[in-house]
Amino acid sequence: MSPPNSAPSPASASSSQPHVRVVSTGGTIASTGDDDDTSGKTPSVSGEDLVDAVPELTEYASLNVDTVCQRSGFQMTVENATDIVDAAERAAEEGVTGVVVTHGTDTMAESAYYLDLVSAADVPVVFTGAQRPFDQEGTDGPSNLLTAVRAAVDDRFQTGSYLAFNDTVHAARWVVKSHTSKLETFASPGAGPVAELTPNGLRTFREPRSYTDASAIPDDGARIDPDIRVDIVTNAMGADGRQLAQALESTAAPDAVVLAGTGLGNATGELGSVLETAIDDGLPVVLTSRCYAGATAGLYGGPGGGQTLREAGAISGGDLPAWKARLKVALVLSVAGDDAEGEVQDRVAAAFEGVESVV
């Protein structure tokens, strides 16, 4: 990992001004194309250049940059996300007021949620990025970066993980990317944003804090073991479960399965049968929905129905999207290690108790 560079350190910054550490990871906000723009956009702009492109930032904070990686959002790994968590905790230990993470939008909500589950940083961490590349006319990166910095130094934001985009600030617990290209892509289904930026400053709608339940992950400093494999399987009309069955029999069999089910968390009869086999083999199976909003529920019986799967031992993922549920399961299994043999289903179930409640 690269040490922080550029701009004054917290120790040398003016005592009268908040200090923000910008953790740079690449993404669209830092992407440009070649001269004829035929090879596609890739991250090429440094975190220092992102900060320098928004002079107004210095009205709110002194800043320095820690470059963690230079990757597109769709290329981010668990190891990259862990490096972000480590960088945020390091910044907090060094006395910053807040941390801003520049990140690709494809997986930004996942990294923000992972950090919210495990971070011991006692400062706010605000993720942001852009839908339009750095070299595109009307890029939204500068305004999003400004919103993120303003949230990171706002006295009402003391801790927690957030995502700032298009003049809104979302809690990591609920935020999802909802549109492939629109600037207002990020939303919090069923909850709404924590705050919005107005001409008069940040207006809050609920207390800025973490809304992620990490009570079943008591190990401070916990991280996801990249060797833990949690597969997501998606239900669809006529899905037969063949791919999952082959995966369960392979040498790279998953340690757990998350179902992105239809509706309330249902599967076809064929896929449901394979999921029941996985449960019988001791694998945790968590039910989520491929729907944009709403929680799973055990309403339907019959082969593959959500109630049938629950009776077989599947665990409700509540309103967590499949990709966030996957991270939570992987973290529980990482913390449990080999000591939890025969208890992994119970430990995962405990981690999802109460997940359906929205505060």
C-alpha positions, -999 to 999 in steps of 0.1 A, spaced: 0 0 0 12 35 -9 18 59 20 -3 91 20 12 117 -3 6 152 -16 -8 182 3 -2 188 41 -5 160 66 -30 164 94 -2 174 118 9 202 95 -25 214 84 -40 245 99 -56 238 133 -85 260 124 -95 239 93 -108 203 92 -85 178 74 -97 152 49 -78 122 37 -88 113 1 -84 76 -6 -80 72 -43 -89 40 -61 -96 49 -97 -130 45 -112 -149 66 -138 -141 98 -119 -105 92 -127 -110 78 -162 -100 92 -196 -97 79 -231 -71 80 -259 -70 107 -285 -95 89 -309 -115 75 -279 -118 41 -295 -102 20 -268 -126 28 -240 -121 48 -208 -97 36 -182 -85 51 -148 -55 73 -155 -60 105 -134 -43 106 -100 -60 114 -68 -39 145 -65 -52 157 -99 -88 150 -89 -84 172 -58 -66 200 -78 -94 200 -103 -118 213 -76 -102 244 -60 -134 250 -39 -125 220 -18 -99 241 1 -127 263 14 -139 234 35 -108 214 44 -72 208 39 -66 176 20 -40 149 12 -42 118 -9 -36 81 -2 -36 61 -35 -47 25 -28 -52 13 -64 -61 25 -99 -89 3 -111 -123 5 -127 -152 -3 -103 -160 -36 -121 -124 -48 -115 -124 -42 -77 -116 -72 -55 -121 -80 -19 -84 -74 -14 -88 -39 -29 -118 -32 -6 -98 -44 24 -71 -20 15 -96 8 15 -107 -2 50 -71 -3 62 -65 32 46 -95 47 63 -85 33 97 -50 45 93 -62 80 84 -85 80 115 -56 70 137 -36 99 123 -62 124 133 -81 134 102 -116 148 105 -130 126 78 -122 103 49 -134 105 13 -130 75 -10 -130 80 -48 -143 48 -63 -159 33 -94 -196 33 -93 -202 -4 -103 -191 -17 -69 -190 14 -48 -221 4 -27 -204 -29 -19 -171 -14 -7 -191 12 14 -211 -16 30 -181 -38 36 -164 -9 54 -195 -2 74 -195 -38 86 -159 -39 98 -143 -5 101 -130 7 135 -125 42 122 -141 68 144 -145 93 116 -170 95 88 -160 77 55 -177 91 24 -175 73 -9 -180 91 -42 -172 89 -79 -187 98 -112 -210 86 -140 -191 107 -166 -154 103 -171 -129 130 -161 -124 141 -197 -160 142 -207 -179 175 -210 -201 180 -180 -184 154 -158 -201 150 -125 -169 141 -106 -160 176 -92 -195 183 -78 -197 148 -63 -162 152 -47 -173 185 -32 -204 170 -17 -184 142 -2 -159 165 14 -186 187 28 -203 157 44 -170 144 57 -164 176 76 -199 183 87 -202 181 125 -234 160 123 -214 132 105 -193 117 133 -189 81 122 -203 56 97 -199 48 60 -218 69 33 -221 74 -4 -223 110 -18 -236 114 -53 -257 139 -72 -262 162 -42 -274 134 -20 -258 114 8 -268 78 14 -261 54 43 -241 24 31 -267 0 46 -293 8 20 -276 25 -10 -277 8 -44 -268 17 -80 -302 20 -98 -294 31 -133 -265 23 -157 -258 59 -168 -280 86 -152 -263 110 -128 -289 103 -102 -281 66 -102 -277 60 -65 -308 55 -43 -318 39 -10 -350 19 -16 -374 20 13 -352 44 33 -342 74 12 -310 94 16 -295 106 49 -290 141 36 -290 163 5 -269 193 -5 -290 225 -8 -279 261 -15 -280 265 23 -258 236 30 -264 199 39 -300 192 50 -303 159 70 -334 136 69 -322 112 96 -293 109 120 -261 104 101 -246 72 115 -241 36 106 -273 16 101 -255 -17 94 -260 -44 120 -225 -59 126 -234 -73 161 -229 -109 149 -193 -99 138 -178 -91 172 -141 -94 161 -127 -59 159 -104 -57 129 -123 -85 110 -116 -88 73 -130 -110 45 -107 -139 37 -104 -138 -1 -103 -176 -1 -138 -178 12 -162 -184 -17 -198 -173 -16 -217 -179 -49 -247 -159 -60 -273 -179 -80 -301 -160 -97 -336 -175 -102 -353 -170 -135 -381 -185 -155 -372 -222 -161 -339 -221 -141 -329 -257 -135 -301 -253 -110 -277 -273 -131 -248 -248 -128 -251 -247 -90 -253 -285 -88 -221 -287 -109 -204 -261 -86 -213 -280 -55 -197 -311 -69 -165 -294 -81 -132 -290 -64 -140 -252 -61 -173 -257 -44 -187 -227 -26 -187 -223 11 -221 -207 10 -248 -197 -15 -269 -165 -18 -301 -168 -39 -311 -137 -58 -347 -150 -60 -377 -139 -78 -403 -119 -59 -402 -126 -22 -372 -149 -25 -384 -178 -45 -368 -204 -68 -380 -228 -94 -386 -263 -81 -354 -276 -98 -332 -249 -84 -349 -252 -50 -341 -289 -49 -304 -281 -54 -305 -254 -27 -320 -279 -3 -292 -303 -11 -266 -275 -3 -284 -269 30 -283 -306 38 -246 -306 31 -241 -279 57 -238 -249 35 -255 -217 46 -281 -206 20 -293 -170 22 -325 -158 4 -326 -124 -12 -346 -109 -40 -336 -97 -75 -362 -70 -71 -351 -34 -67 -369 -29 -34 -386 -48 -6 -377 -77 17 -379 -114 13 -408 -133 30 -417 -169 34 -451 -167 18 -451 -194 -8 -449 -232 -3 -444 -258 -30 -411 -267 -47 -387 -238 -45 -411 -215 -27 -396 -192 -1 -415 -208 28 -404 -242 16 -368 -231 15 -370 -216 49 -384 -247 64 -355 -266 48 -331 -242 67 -325 -213 43 -319 -179 59 -337 -147 51 -316 -119 38 -343 -94 44 -340 -64 21 -303 -67 16 -294 -70 -21 -277 -103 -30 -242 -87 -34 -243 -71 0 -256 -103 16 -227 -121 -1 -202 -98 17 -219 -103 50 -219 -141 47 -182 -141 36 -173 -120 66 -191 -143 90 -174 -173 76 -140 -155 76 -144 -147 113 -156 -182 122 -128 -199 105 -123 -237 110 -136 -234 146 -172 -232 134 -175 -266 116 -210 -277 121 -221 -243 133 -217 -221 102 -254 -221 94 -263 -210 129 -236 -182 128 -248 -169 95 -284 -170 107 -275 -150 137 -258 -124 115 -291 -119 96 -314 -117 126 -334 -84 124 -320 -75 90 -355 -69 77 -361 -40 100 -356 -5 86 -348 23 111 
